Amino acid sequence: MRKRFPKSLRLATIGIVLAVAALVVPNSAVNSTEAALVKVETADGVDLTPDVVWILAVGSDARPGEDMTHTRGDALQLIGMNTKTGAAAAIGVPRDSWVSIPGYGYNKINASLYYGGPKLLGQTVGNLVGIQPDYVFVTRFKFFQAMIRGIGGIDVRNPIAFDDTYLKPEGFPKGKLHLGGYDAMAFSRIRHNLLRGDFDRSANQQRVLRGIQAKVRAKAPTPGFIEKGVVSVMQHLYTDLPPTELFRLAQAMAHVVPSKITTCVVQGGIGDVGGASVVLPYTDQARRLGDEARQDATLESC
Amino acid sequence: MVLLAAAAAACSGSDGSSDSGPGDPAGSSATDTPVVTDVAFGKITGALPGAAKAELSDQVQEVVDGWFDAAYLGDGGGGGDSWPGFTQGAAADARADGDLMSNAGLPAGTEVEATRRAVKIDVLAVKKRPVGVTAHVTLKFVTSQDEQQVTRIGGRLYLTPGKDGWRVFGFDVTKAAV
C-alpha cells in the first residue's frame, strides 16, 4: 500500500527515535563517525485483487468432537482490508441477531453456520451488512487459544473492568492488558457481566483483533514469522483457501496501519422470540456501515 | 572499477547498519571481479527437498537480480521496466515510490556500481512444495555522483509462484545513505 505514511512523517519519526536513542545511549557507546545515517526512507506495498478484501471471521462454539463448521458461530466479525491505503475496518454482528437466513426463514444469525456451514453464514451476514465476504474463516476456542499463544500473546486496552464467574472469576482490570491464549479467548467470550451484553462483547472481540494485528505487524520482520503463522492458520482454522493465498493475505494483514483501523458494532433492540432473547438488529445502521466501508475499508462513524 | 575502489575506502569501517538482512561482511575489496549476489536460505517452514531448494534459490535470485539490475544498476532506473519480476499491482506501487524503489532520481548518465548484493530466503513449504517466500534483500552501491557515498537498499520482498514463475506481490524496502 503505497504512501502508508507521508515520508516527512516517517523521517520525523525516525528522527525522534534517533533523538531518543542519543539520549539513552551512554556516551562511551557513541562514535560520532557512526552518526552518518542522514536519511532513511521506506516504501511498502502489497498487491491483492481486489484491493479491498472482506473476510468474515467466525469464532465457533463447537465443543470437543463437534464439527466447528456446522455448529453455532459465537463471534462474528466482518473485516475489510484495503491494501492500497493500509486501512482496515471491522463490523461486529451480535450473534443473537434475528435475521432471515436464506432457505431457512428467520432465526438467530449464528444458526446459519449450523444449517449451511461457512458459506451460508457468509451469505447471511453479507445480506445484513450489504457486503458479501470474499473469504470465511472459522476457528474454535481451543484453536484460537493456540494461535494467540503462537504469536506470544497480545496487548489490548480494556475500557472497563469486568469478570465472569466461570471464565474469569478474578476478572480483567481496566487499562492495558497482556493476554495469553486463554485470556484472549475469555476476553472475547464474556458477556454476562458487560453493561451492554452482546454489543460490548463484540467490541471486545474487536479489541482482540486489533491486538492480533498489532502483534503480527510488529513481528512480521522476524525471519519465518509470517510463514509459521500461515501454517498455524492452516492447522487451526477452517478455510478453503490455498496456502499461497493465505500467505498473501497474511502479508497484507501485516501491512495494515493500526491508526487506520476503524470498528463498529451493529446495534439493535432486545426482543423475545418464542421465549428466547434475541437482538433485533438495526438493519438501516448495518447497511449504512456496509455502504461506508465497502469501497475503502474505512468507517467514518458508527 | 574506480567507483568500487572508492566504495571500498568508504566501507572500511562499520557502516552502522542494524537492519536484519542477509549477511553483511565488513567491507568489499576493490577487484575487477563483478559483485555477484550472495544467496542463502533463512527459515524454512515445512519440508522442502534439496532439489526444490536449489530450483527455488535460482528462481528467487533471478527475480531479485532482475530488480537490482533494472531499477538501480541499469540505465533505465525508474522507468516502466524497473520491476520486471513484480506483479502489475506491485509494480504500480513501486513506481509510485520510484525514487526509493529505483534510482529514478539520479541524473541521466550517472554511473552506478554495486558493492554488495545479497538475498536470504525464508520459505513457506506445503506438501514439499514452496508456496510463499519472504526474500530479505541487501544491495549496496556507489555512484559517480559521489564516489564516497554508499547507498544501501534493504528490506523484504514477498513472492508467490504463478503461471509466469515467482513474482513479487509486495515489498517493504528502505533506502539509506550509510
Interface residues (C-beta under 8 A of the other chain):
Chain A: M1 R2 K3 T33 E34 A35 A36 L37 V38 K39 V40 E41 T42 A43 D44 G45 V46 D47 L48 T49 D51 P221 P223 G224 I226 E227 K228 V230 V231 M234 P242 P243 T244 F247 R248 Q251 A252 H255
Chain B: G13 S14 G16 S20 G42 K43 I44 T45 G46 F86 T87 Q88 G89 A90 A92 D93 A94 A96 D97 D99 L100 M101 K120 D122 V123 L124 V126 V131 G132 T134 H136 G155 R156 Y158 T160 P161 F169 G170 F171 D172 V173 T174 K175 A176 A177 V178
